[in-house]
Amino acid sequence: MQAWAYILIPAAAILGAAVAVNLRPGTILVSAIQHFAAGVVFAAAAGEMRALRCPC
């Protein structure tokens, strides 16, 4: 992979941060993001509990 491709990741993060500072998300988008994060946490907890139960 070319070196310039690695520059795109922080550049996208900086651009996204600049957009986020100027535009606030609506209540529906905030709710959707929170529900997604809760699902990720729930899936991680379930995966850990399964690993404790079945050391396959």
Backbone as CSV, one residue per row, in Angstrom:
resi,resn,N_x,N_y,N_z,CA_x,CA_y,CA_z,C_x,C_y,C_z
1,MET,0.852,-1.177,0.000,0.000,0.000,0.000,0.896,1.238,0.000
2,GLN,0.495,2.186,-0.759,1.275,3.422,-0.848,1.181,4.210,0.463
3,ALA,2.200,4.982,0.750,2.247,5.751,1.995,1.139,6.797,2.048
4,TRP,0.760,7.346,0.905,-0.275,8.389,0.906,-1.618,7.829,1.354
5,ALA,-1.828,6.532,1.196,-3.096,5.935,1.619,-3.240,5.983,3.140
6,TYR,-2.113,5.891,3.846,-2.168,5.962,5.309,-2.469,7.374,5.799
7,ILE,-2.242,8.354,4.973,-2.540,9.732,5.341,-4.040,9.990,5.292
8,LEU,-4.771,9.207,4.515,-6.209,9.426,4.360,-6.985,9.161,5.652
9,ILE,-6.518,8.229,6.461,-7.247,7.899,7.695,-7.261,9.071,8.673
10,PRO,-6.110,9.666,9.052,-6.189,10.822,9.945,-6.815,12.042,9.275
11,ALA,-6.643,12.165,7.957,-7.264,13.294,7.262,-8.785,13.182,7.330
12,ALA,-9.301,11.976,7.174,-10.748,11.775,7.282,-11.228,12.045,8.703
13,ALA,-10.428,11.669,9.697,-10.804,11.928,11.086,-10.826,13.425,11.380
14,ILE,-9.854,14.147,10.872,-9.812,15.601,11.077,-10.987,16.267,10.370
15,LEU,-11.260,15.833,9.152,-12.402,16.392,8.411,-13.713,16.087,9.125
16,GLY,-13.859,14.859,9.610,-15.070,14.499,10.354,-15.208,15.296,11.638
17,ALA,-14.111,15.544,12.320,-14.160,16.343,13.543,-14.562,17.782,13.244
18,ALA,-14.038,18.334,12.132,-14.402,19.703,11.754,-15.889,19.809,11.423
19,VAL,-16.413,18.800,10.767,-17.848,18.797,10.450,-18.664,18.654,11.733
20,ALA,-18.212,17.784,12.636,-18.957,17.552,13.875,-18.984,18.778,14.770
21,VAL,-17.956,19.607,14.709,-17.942,20.813,15.526,-18.996,21.802,15.040
22,ASN,-19.195,21.845,13.737,-20.104,22.836,13.171,-21.537,22.350,13.022
23,LEU,-21.748,21.065,12.875,-23.094,20.524,12.692,-23.435,19.582,13.833
24,ARG,-24.500,19.863,14.528,-24.931,19.005,15.617,-25.950,17.996,15.078
25,PRO,-25.841,16.723,15.473,-26.796,15.726,15.000,-28.154,15.904,15.669
26,GLY,-29.182,15.463,14.977,-30.533,15.543,15.525,-30.762,14.473,16.578
27,THR,-31.906,14.546,17.214,-32.219,13.611,18.291,-32.360,12.185,17.772
28,ILE,-32.868,12.010,16.572,-33.040,10.662,16.013,-31.677,10.024,15.747
29,LEU,-30.750,10.790,15.191,-29.418,10.254,14.929,-28.689,9.931,16.228
30,VAL,-28.818,10.790,17.216,-28.188,10.529,18.523,-28.765,9.253,19.124
31,SER,-30.071,9.087,19.038,-30.710,7.880,19.557,-30.229,6.638,18.822
32,ALA,-30.093,6.723,17.507,-29.625,5.580,16.722,-28.189,5.209,17.086
33,ILE,-27.345,6.196,17.278,-25.950,5.931,17.648,-25.882,5.299,19.035
34,GLN,-26.692,5.775,19.960,-26.691,5.213,21.306,-27.197,3.775,21.308
35,HIS,-28.228,3.484,20.501,-28.730,2.119,20.418,-27.695,1.192,19.784
36,PHE,-26.974,1.680,18.784,-25.923,0.880,18.163,-24.817,0.579,19.172
37,ALA,-24.401,1.588,19.928,-23.350,1.391,20.930,-23.803,0.410,22.005
38,ALA,-25.050,0.495,22.412,-25.565,-0.441,23.407,-25.560,-1.860,22.856
39,GLY,-25.883,-2.035,21.590,-25.836,-3.357,20.972,-24.431,-3.913,20.918
40,VAL,-23.456,-3.057,20.644,-22.057,-3.496,20.614,-21.618,-3.946,22.001
41,VAL,-21.975,-3.188,23.019,-21.609,-3.550,24.394,-22.289,-4.862,24.788
42,PHE,-23.557,-5.010,24.441,-24.291,-6.234,24.766,-23.679,-7.439,24.058
43,ALA,-23.302,-7.284,22.802,-22.681,-8.379,22.058,-21.324,-8.749,22.653
44,ALA,-20.550,-7.770,23.075,-19.251,-8.047,23.691,-19.434,-8.784,25.016
45,ALA,-20.406,-8.367,25.806,-20.663,-9.039,27.081,-21.141,-10.468,26.849
46,ALA,-22.007,-10.671,25.864,-22.488,-12.019,25.559,-21.343,-12.900,25.071
47,GLY,-20.462,-12.345,24.277,-19.309,-13.107,23.796,-18.379,-13.518,24.925
48,GLU,-18.193,-12.626,25.886,-17.359,-12.966,27.039,-18.013,-14.035,27.908
49,MET,-19.320,-13.958,28.082,-20.009,-14.960,28.882,-19.980,-16.321,28.194
50,ARG,-20.077,-16.329,26.873,-20.000,-17.587,26.133,-18.598,-18.190,26.247
51,ALA,-17.587,-17.345,26.233,-16.216,-17.841,26.364,-15.985,-18.454,27.743
52,LEU,-16.613,-17.926,28.759,-16.476,-18.493,30.108,-17.188,-19.835,30.213
53,ARG,-18.285,-19.967,29.481,-19.090,-21.175,29.573,-18.542,-22.309,28.718
54,CYS,-18.044,-21.982,27.540,-17.574,-22.998,26.607,-16.170,-22.662,26.137
55,PRO,-15.142,-23.184,26.768,-13.772,-22.866,26.343,-13.356,-23.670,25.112
56,CYS,-14.047,-23.465,24.019,-13.798,-24.224,22.781,-12.568,-23.740,22.064
